[in-house]
Amino acid sequence: MTEKGKFLKKFNEAFAKGDTQFIAESVTQDIKWTMLGDKTINGLEEFRKEIESVVQSECGLELDKIITHGNTAAVNGIIHAQDQNGKPATYAFCDVYKLSGFKNPKIKEMKSYITKIK
């Protein structure tokens, strides 16, 4: 696995573990996070507020693929978490990333596609 792939694996695992500090440290000041069909978050402060509200203390994560090419990447998999009513739920996701550079990159842009699995 490439260094960028290892970074993205660790980033996604941080979401599953509820490690909001690592998540916030992994993005640029001008981060743009688009949750397709829902909303767009702009800037680090807005991003911090959003992850504090959506990241659970712990959830299950099954990563399927991590693909990197240049300063773009994609990760997909399954999340086992709780829905808005506190009931167990399973979601499929795919995140597409634009990275800040090639060495020690941070996430500059993230587009999330998420669907609940019945």
N, C-alpha and C positions, 0 to 999 in steps of 0.2 A: 504494500500500500504506500502511496506517495505521502510526503509530509503534509500536503494539503488535505489528503484523504484522512490522515490521522487526526489533523486539527478538526475537521468536520465531524468525525466520529466522536471525538471528545466533546465538541460543542453540542451535538445531539444528546449525548449521554448526560450532559449537564442539565438539559431540559428535563430529562427523565428523573434525575436525582434532586431537582429543585435548587440547583446551584446557580442562583440568579447573579451572584458576583462574577463568576466565570463567564456567564453569558454576556453580561454588560461589558466586561473587559475584552471580549472577542469581537466587538463591532466598532466601527468608526464613529466619530462625533456626529457625522451627517447621515447616519444609517437611515435607510428607507425600507420599511417592512410592509409589504402589501399582502393582506390576507384576502385572497380572491373571493368576491361575493360578500365581503364583510366590511373591511376598513383598511386604511393605510396609515401607518405610524411614521412620523418624520422626526429625526433628531434623537440624540442619546437620552435626553431627559424624558421625552414622551415614551421612548422605547423602554426605559427602566420602569416607568409606571405601569406599562402594559405587561411586562413580564412578571412584575410583582403580583398583578391581578390574575394572570392566566396560568402561571407555572405552579403546579401542585407540589406538595412536599416530596412525593415519590410516585412514579407510575411505571408501568412496564413498557419496555421498548424493544422492538425487533427491527433492526436495520436490515434492509434487503440489498440495496446497491448504493455505492458512493462513486460518483463519476466526476472526474476533474479534467479540465482542459484549459490551459492558459489561466486567465483570471475568472473563469466561470466554473461552476460546479453544480451538481444536483445530488440530493440524497432522498431516498424513499424508504418507507417501512410502515410498521404498525405500532400504534400506541394503545395501551390498555390503561384507561384512566377513569375518572368519574365525569358524568354529564352535569348539567346545571342543577339537576335535582339530587345530586349526590349518589346516583345509581351507577353501577359499573357500566362502562361503555368501551367500545373498541372503535378506533379511527384509523383509516389509511391516510397517509400523507406523502407529499412530495414537496420538497423545498428546493428552489432554484436560487443559486447564489451568484453575486458578483463580488469578487474579492478586491481588496485595495492594492494588491501587488503580488509578486511571486515569492519573495522571501519574508517569512514571518507575517503572513497576510492577516488582515482583519476583514470582517464581513461589512461590505459597503451597501449592499442591497440584497434583500431576501424576499422572494415571492413564495407564499405558502398556499398549497392546494390541500384541503383537508375535507374528508367525507366520513360520516359515521357509517360503520358497517352494522348491518342488522343482525 
